[in-house]
């Protein structure tokens, strides 16, 4: 079954957003906004929700303190999104979230916090020409970050 490419009407950066979600595995709308330097949250939200409605992303609900009062949505790559990346890049073994998969609140919060730190390092490396993020490997014991100066 051949997947249709992402329509250009969404935004020119849709494939890049999918690649970022694949790289980080789980991202919130705010994190995507910061990563791509999008000026308005609502525009970012519109693009991400369009990708989700088109089944390129899976959406998980992150609730705070076991209630639904404060809700944050976390997005992961879907099978359709993984196929889109594979078709565009030729990459194999792409991580994607299976439909209706669940992740614990603690796991999602931990992953979002790690991704916040990772994004900060990447943005710092983009701004400083003398610094480069060479390798990032989260481990059970520690996060290993290799910077090349």
Protein Blocks (a to p, Z undefined) as FASTA:
>chain_A
ZZddddfklomklmmmmmmmmmnopacfklmmmmnopablklmmmmmmmmmmnopaccdd
ddeehiakbccddddddfklmmmmmmmnopahiacddehiacdfklmmmmmmmmmmmmmm
mmmmmmpmkbccfbdcddfkbccddddZZ
